[in-house]
Amino acid sequence: MDVQRMVLNRLGVFSCAKISGVLYAGIGLIAGIFFSFFALLGTAIGFASEGGGAEALIGLFFGVGAVVVLPVLYGIFGFISGAVGGLLYNIAASAIGGIEVEFK
């Protein structure tokens, strides 16, 4: 079989940032779902106990808000870290060479 070796010398910084932002937003969604589940569980426990009405409602708002806020924050920070990572890769690859990739 014919094997081609190529060297990855440069990454598109914006491309890395977009992919990283989307991946981290997905992770944020999963984290938000877990956070929301535990907040709703705490809300149910708060309503079951005596005098836990107002505190339980605050937990409910935090739980529902986590499904929206965490993916957005994770996506933003993922985008920034992907851009920084792509930029640092380009600097390192120009100094010492890129990653060698083998294709068949």
ZATI-143766 format. One record per residue (C-alpha): x, y, z; residue in one letter. Coordinates in steps of 0.001 Angstrom, whole numbers, plus 524288, in hexadecimal, padded with zeros to 5 digits. Layout:
N
<u: X&v: Y&w: Z&resn: A>
...
***
This chain:
104
<u: 80000&v: 80000&w: 80000&resn: M>
<u: 8042D&v: 80DB6&w: 7FD1E&resn: D>
<u: 8067A&v: 8154C&w: 80994&resn: V>
<u: 80765&v: 82405&w: 80926&resn: Q>
<u: 80DA1&v: 82BA0&w: 8140A&resn: R>
<u: 809CA&v: 839A9&w: 815C8&resn: M>
<u: 80D57&v: 843C2&w: 81FD6&resn: V>
<u: 8030E&v: 84C58&w: 82608&resn: L>
<u: 80A15&v: 85969&w: 82665&resn: N>
<u: 7FEE9&v: 862C2&w: 828DB&resn: R>
<u: 7F13A&v: 862A5&w: 82E7E&resn: L>
<u: 7E643&v: 86BFE&w: 82B85&resn: G>
<u: 7E4C5&v: 87333&w: 83872&resn: V>
<u: 7D685&v: 876B2&w: 83613&resn: F>
<u: 7D397&v: 868BB&w: 831DD&resn: S>
<u: 7D98C&v: 86359&w: 83E66&resn: C>
<u: 7D1F6&v: 86D4F&w: 84649&resn: A>
<u: 7C4F5&v: 869AB&w: 83FF8&resn: K>
<u: 7C6B8&v: 85B19&w: 84205&resn: I>
<u: 7CB58&v: 85CEA&w: 84FF7&resn: S>
<u: 7C00F&v: 8662A&w: 852EC&resn: G>
<u: 7B5E7&v: 85C8C&w: 84DFB&resn: V>
<u: 7BC07&v: 8511B&w: 85544&resn: L>
<u: 7BCC7&v: 858B6&w: 861F7&resn: Y>
<u: 7AECC&v: 85D95&w: 86057&resn: A>
<u: 7AA9C&v: 84F55&w: 85F8B&resn: G>
<u: 7B22E&v: 84C5B&w: 86BE5&resn: I>
<u: 7ABBF&v: 85839&w: 87236&resn: G>
<u: 79E61&v: 8530A&w: 86E65&resn: L>
<u: 7A146&v: 84610&w: 874E9&resn: I>
<u: 7A66E&v: 84D18&w: 88101&resn: A>
<u: 79A64&v: 855D9&w: 8810B&resn: G>
<u: 79163&v: 84A15&w: 88077&resn: I>
<u: 79843&v: 843ED&w: 88C29&resn: F>
<u: 7981B&v: 850C9&w: 893A0&resn: F>
<u: 789C0&v: 8529B&w: 89074&resn: S>
<u: 78676&v: 844CF&w: 894D5&resn: F>
<u: 78CF4&v: 846AD&w: 8A208&resn: F>
<u: 786EB&v: 8542E&w: 8A3B2&resn: A>
<u: 77976&v: 84EA9&w: 8A0D8&resn: L>
<u: 77C1B&v: 8439E&w: 8AA4E&resn: L>
<u: 77FC1&v: 84DAE&w: 8B49B&resn: G>
<u: 77374&v: 8554F&w: 8B169&resn: T>
<u: 76B1D&v: 8493A&w: 8B37C&resn: A>
<u: 771CE&v: 84697&w: 8C070&resn: I>
<u: 77007&v: 854E6&w: 8C438&resn: G>
<u: 76183&v: 85486&w: 8C167&resn: F>
<u: 7603A&v: 847D9&w: 8C8F4&resn: A>
<u: 76665&v: 84DCD&w: 8D506&resn: S>
<u: 75F79&v: 857C8&w: 8DD41&resn: E>
<u: 76176&v: 86608&w: 8D9CF&resn: G>
<u: 769DD&v: 863C5&w: 8CDD3&resn: G>
<u: 76185&v: 86ADC&w: 8C3BB&resn: G>
<u: 7697A&v: 876E8&w: 8C01D&resn: A>
<u: 776B2&v: 87033&w: 8C0B3&resn: E>
<u: 7719D&v: 86500&w: 8B890&resn: A>
<u: 76CE4&v: 86E59&w: 8ADF0&resn: L>
<u: 77A4B&v: 874A3&w: 8AD29&resn: I>
<u: 7803B&v: 86733&w: 8AB00&resn: G>
<u: 7763C&v: 864B4&w: 8A055&resn: L>
<u: 77A30&v: 87122&w: 89906&resn: F>
<u: 7889E&v: 86DBD&w: 89A28&resn: F>
<u: 785FF&v: 8600D&w: 89501&resn: G>
<u: 77E40&v: 8647B&w: 88936&resn: V>
<u: 787C4&v: 86FA2&w: 88685&resn: G>
<u: 79349&v: 86644&w: 88696&resn: A>
<u: 78E42&v: 85F7D&w: 87A52&resn: V>
<u: 78F18&v: 86C76&w: 87322&resn: V>
<u: 79A83&v: 8735E&w: 879AE&resn: V>
<u: 7A477&v: 8685F&w: 87AA8&resn: L>
<u: 7A484&v: 864C1&w: 86C25&resn: P>
<u: 7A622&v: 8730F&w: 86882&resn: V>
<u: 7B144&v: 8754C&w: 87225&resn: L>
<u: 7B7F8&v: 86873&w: 86EC9&resn: Y>
<u: 7B67A&v: 86BA5&w: 8604B&resn: G>
<u: 7BC82&v: 87920&w: 861E6&resn: I>
<u: 7C7ED&v: 87421&w: 869E3&resn: F>
<u: 7C99E&v: 86898&w: 860A5&resn: G>
<u: 7CA05&v: 871DA&w: 85510&resn: F>
<u: 7D45B&v: 87A3A&w: 85BAD&resn: I>
<u: 7DC88&v: 86E90&w: 85FDB&resn: S>
<u: 7DB9A&v: 8689D&w: 85236&resn: G>
<u: 7E06A&v: 87545&w: 84C26&resn: A>
<u: 7EB9E&v: 87658&w: 855CB&resn: V>
<u: 7EF07&v: 867F4&w: 853DA&resn: G>
<u: 7EF0C&v: 8695B&w: 8450C&resn: G>
<u: 7F764&v: 87583&w: 845D9&resn: L>
<u: 8011A&v: 86F0A&w: 84F06&resn: L>
<u: 801BC&v: 86323&w: 84624&resn: Y>
<u: 804E8&v: 86BC8&w: 83A84&resn: N>
<u: 80FBF&v: 87277&w: 8421F&resn: I>
<u: 81579&v: 86584&w: 846B5&resn: A>
<u: 81438&v: 85F23&w: 83955&resn: A>
<u: 81B45&v: 86A69&w: 832BA&resn: S>
<u: 8264F&v: 86953&w: 83C8E&resn: A>
<u: 8285A&v: 85A96&w: 83D4F&resn: I>
<u: 82012&v: 854A1&w: 83285&resn: G>
<u: 8125E&v: 84F5F&w: 831F0&resn: G>
<u: 80BE9&v: 84272&w: 83517&resn: I>
<u: 80ECE&v: 8377D&w: 82BA3&resn: E>
<u: 80276&v: 830CB&w: 826B1&resn: V>
<u: 8020E&v: 82429&w: 81EF1&resn: E>
<u: 7F756&v: 82190&w: 814F0&resn: F>
<u: 7F48D&v: 8152F&w: 80D4A&resn: K>
***
